Amino acid sequence: MIDEAVAATCRAHADLVRDAARARPKAWGALAAHGIVAFRERAGRPPSDAERRAIWVGLWRAVEAARQSPTQP
């Protein structure tokens, strides 16, 4: 469920992933919020604290990967 929410969030909000990688203000917060919403839609409930942290870790890995991308300006 967590991996699905992270993947769906990254697909739907690739612009926020790139913006967070570029350290644009508020991009990370918006991306994290979308990840939580994606989890809620799939699970039918809010994430537990541990699940929330796992979602953030998954999203942060995507941001880090975007930072390493050769297409990053």
C-alpha positions in Angstrom: 0.0 0.0 0.0 2.8 2.4 0.9 4.8 1.6 -2.2 1.7 2.1 -4.4 0.9 5.5 -2.8 4.5 6.6 -3.3 4.7 5.5 -6.9 1.3 7.0 -7.7 2.3 10.3 -6.1 5.5 10.5 -8.0 3.8 9.8 -11.3 1.0 12.3 -10.7 3.2 15.0 -9.3 6.5 14.6 -11.1 6.8 18.4 -11.1 6.8 18.5 -7.3 9.4 15.8 -7.2 11.6 17.9 -9.4 10.8 21.1 -7.5 11.6 19.4 -4.2 14.9 18.2 -5.7 15.7 21.8 -6.6 14.8 22.9 -3.0 11.9 25.1 -4.2 10.0 26.5 -1.3 6.9 24.5 -0.2 7.5 21.7 -2.8 8.4 19.1 -0.3 5.4 19.8 1.9 3.0 19.7 -1.0 4.6 16.4 -2.2 4.4 14.8 1.2 0.7 15.9 1.6 -0.1 14.3 -1.8 1.5 11.1 -0.6 -0.6 11.0 2.5 -3.8 11.6 0.4 -2.8 8.9 -2.0 -2.4 6.4 0.8 -5.8 7.4 2.3 -7.5 6.9 -1.1 -6.0 3.4 -1.4 -6.3 2.2 2.2 -9.6 3.9 3.1 -8.0 5.3 6.3 -5.3 7.7 7.4 -1.8 6.3 7.8 -0.4 5.4 11.2 2.6 7.3 12.3 4.9 4.6 11.1 3.2 4.4 7.7 3.3 8.2 7.4 7.1 8.1 8.0 7.5 5.3 5.5 5.6 7.3 2.9 7.9 10.3 3.5 11.0 8.1 3.2 9.8 6.7 -0.1 9.0 10.2 -1.4 12.4 11.5 -0.2 14.2 8.7 -2.0 12.4 9.8 -5.2 13.5 13.4 -4.6 17.1 12.3 -4.0 17.0 10.2 -7.2 15.8 13.3 -9.1 18.7 15.3 -7.6 21.1 12.7 -9.0 19.5 12.7 -12.4 21.8 14.1 -15.2 18.8 16.1 -16.5 18.7 18.2 -13.3 19.7 21.8 -14.0 
